[in-house]
Amino acid sequence: MVNLLKTIIPLLIAILIFIQPVNAARNTNSYDGNIFPIYAGNGSLVPPSTTLKDALRGKRTSVIIFYLDDSADSKAFAPSVSALKLIWGEEIDLIPLTTDEIQNQSNEDPLEASYYWNGQIPQIVVIDGKGDLKLDQSGQVPLEDINEAISQATGLAKPSYSVKIKSFNEYNSEASVE
C-alpha cells in the first residue's frame, strides 16, 4: 500500500503542475475548436451538407460563408450564420467554408465556392439558383441585408418576424425568433 501511494502521489502532483486550463475566448484570434458549436450553439452547420456546384445544379439559392476558426471576427459572426439556418431552413443551401484550404489558391471556376472568396473573413456571398451574385460583403454584415439578398435570390418574402441573437455567457449565443 505504501509503495502504491509513493507512485500515485508524485504522479498526481505532476499532473496538477503540467495541466494548463483551457482558455476559449470569442474576442481573440486563438483556435478554440469549431466556432459554430462553441459560439453559435449549432454544430450541424459544418461540414456543409452540400456544395455550391450541387446547389447550382439543383437551381437552389446558395449562401456561402467564408470564415476561420481562429478569427475573432468569424467567432463574432457565427451566431448570425446560425440565425440564417433558423430563418431560412431548407429554403437555402447554407455553405460555411473555412478558408484554410483555399488560401493562396486561385480558382477560375464559378461553380466552385473558392472562386468567390475575396481574401477577407468573414465574408458572405449569396448566389441565386441561376448563378447570379446577389450579395458579396465582408465583415459583420447585418442580418437584414443578408435576408434582403436571400429574399431577392429565392423570390420568397423576407421573414415577418425578427430574430434576436442573445449571448448567455462569454462563449455561447443563441438565435431565437421574436
C-alpha positions in Angstrom: 0.0 0.0 0.0 2.8 2.4 0.9 4.6 1.7 -2.4 1.4 2.4 -4.3 1.0 5.7 -2.6 4.6 6.6 -3.3 3.8 6.0 -7.0 0.4 7.7 -7.2 1.2 10.9 -5.2 4.1 12.1 -7.4 2.0 11.2 -10.5 -0.9 13.3 -9.2 1.5 16.2 -8.4 3.0 16.1 -11.9 -0.4 16.1 -13.5 -1.6 19.1 -11.4 1.6 21.0 -12.3 1.5 20.4 -16.0 -2.1 20.7 -16.8 -3.0 24.1 -18.3 -6.5 25.5 -18.2 -8.5 25.8 -21.4 -9.0 29.4 -22.3 -11.5 29.9 -25.1 -12.4 33.5 -25.9 -14.6 35.0 -28.5 -12.6 38.2 -28.8 -9.2 36.6 -29.6 -7.7 35.1 -32.7 -7.0 31.8 -30.8 -8.1 28.4 -32.1 -10.7 27.1 -29.7 -12.2 24.4 -32.0 -15.0 24.7 -34.5 -16.7 28.0 -33.9 -20.2 27.0 -34.7 -20.9 24.6 -31.8 -18.9 26.7 -29.4 -20.0 30.3 -30.2 -23.3 29.8 -32.1 -24.7 26.6 -30.5 -25.1 24.9 -33.8 -22.6 22.2 -34.7 -24.8 21.0 -37.6 -23.5 23.7 -39.8 -20.2 22.1 -40.6 -19.3 20.3 -42.6 -21.8 21.8 -45.1 -24.5 19.4 -46.3 -23.9 20.4 -50.0 -21.5 22.0 -52.4 -22.0 25.1 -54.5 -21.8 23.0 -57.6 -24.7 20.7 -56.4 -26.8 23.7 -55.2 -26.5 25.4 -58.6 -27.2 22.1 -60.4 -30.4 22.0 -58.3 -31.1 25.7 -59.1 -31.1 26.5 -55.3 -30.0 29.7 -53.6 -26.6 29.3 -52.0 -25.3 31.3 -49.1 -21.5 30.8 -48.7 -19.8 32.0 -45.5 -16.0 32.1 -45.6 -14.6 32.0 -42.1 -11.6 30.9 -40.0 -12.0 29.1 -36.6 -9.1 31.2 -35.2 -10.6 34.6 -36.1 -12.3 36.8 -33.5 -14.4 38.4 -36.3 -15.5 34.9 -37.5 -16.4 33.9 -34.0 -18.5 37.1 -33.6 -20.3 36.4 -36.9 -21.0 32.7 -36.1 -24.4 33.4 -34.3 -25.6 35.3 -37.4 -24.8 32.2 -39.5 -26.8 30.1 -37.1 -29.7 32.6 -37.3 -29.7 32.2 -41.1 -30.3 28.5 -40.7 -33.1 29.2 -38.2 -34.8 31.8 -40.5 -34.4 30.2 -43.9 -34.1 26.5 -43.0 -34.3 24.3 -46.1 -35.1 27.2 -48.4 -31.4 27.9 -49.0 -28.2 25.9 -49.1 -26.0 27.3 -46.3 -22.3 26.6 -47.1 -19.9 27.7 -44.3 -16.3 27.1 -45.5 -13.1 27.6 -43.7 -10.6 29.4 -45.8 -7.6 27.3 -44.6 -7.8 25.0 -47.7 -8.3 27.8 -50.3 -5.7 30.4 -49.1 -3.1 31.2 -51.8 -5.0 29.4 -54.5 -6.7 30.9 -57.5 -9.9 29.4 -58.9 -11.4 30.4 -62.2 -14.5 28.1 -62.0 -17.7 30.0 -60.8 -19.1 26.6 -59.8 -16.5 26.3 -57.1 -17.1 28.3 -53.9 -13.4 29.4 -53.7 -14.0 31.4 -56.9 -15.9 34.0 -54.8 -13.5 34.4 -51.9 -12.0 37.9 -51.7 -9.4 37.1 -49.1 -11.3 38.7 -46.2 -13.1 37.0 -43.3 -15.9 36.7 -42.5 -17.3 37.0 -46.0 -20.8 36.2 -47.0 -21.9 35.5 -50.6 -25.5 35.0 -51.8 -26.0 33.4 -55.2 -29.4 32.7 -56.7 -30.3 29.4 -58.4 -29.2 30.8 -61.8 -25.7 31.6 -60.6 -26.2 35.3 -60.3 -24.4 37.1 -57.4 -26.9 38.9 -55.1 -24.6 39.8 -52.2 -20.9 39.8 -51.6 -19.8 41.5 -48.4 -17.2 41.1 -45.7 -17.3 41.8 -42.0 -20.2 41.9 -39.7 -22.9 42.1 -42.3 -26.3 42.9 -40.7 -28.9 40.1 -40.9 -31.3 42.5 -42.5 -29.0 42.9 -45.5 -28.5 39.2 -45.8 -32.2 38.5 -45.6 -32.9 41.1 -48.3 -30.4 39.4 -50.6 -31.8 35.9 -49.9 -35.3 37.2 -50.5 -34.3 38.5 -53.9 -32.5 35.3 -54.7 -35.3 33.0 -53.7 -38.3 35.1 -54.6 -39.6 34.4 -51.1 -40.7 37.2 -48.8 -38.4 38.3 -46.1 -39.4 36.9 -42.7 -42.1 39.0 -40.9 -40.6 38.2 -37.5 -37.3 39.3 -36.1 -34.5 37.1 -34.9 -32.7 38.0 -31.7 -29.2 36.8 -31.1 -28.7 36.6 -27.4 -25.4 35.8 -25.7 -25.9 33.9 -22.5 -22.3 33.8 -21.4 -19.0 35.0 -22.9 -18.8 32.0 -25.2 -22.2 30.9 -26.3 -25.0 32.7 -28.2 -28.3 31.5 -29.5 -30.7 32.8 -32.1 -34.4 32.9 -31.3 -37.5 34.1 -33.1 -39.4 37.0 -31.7 
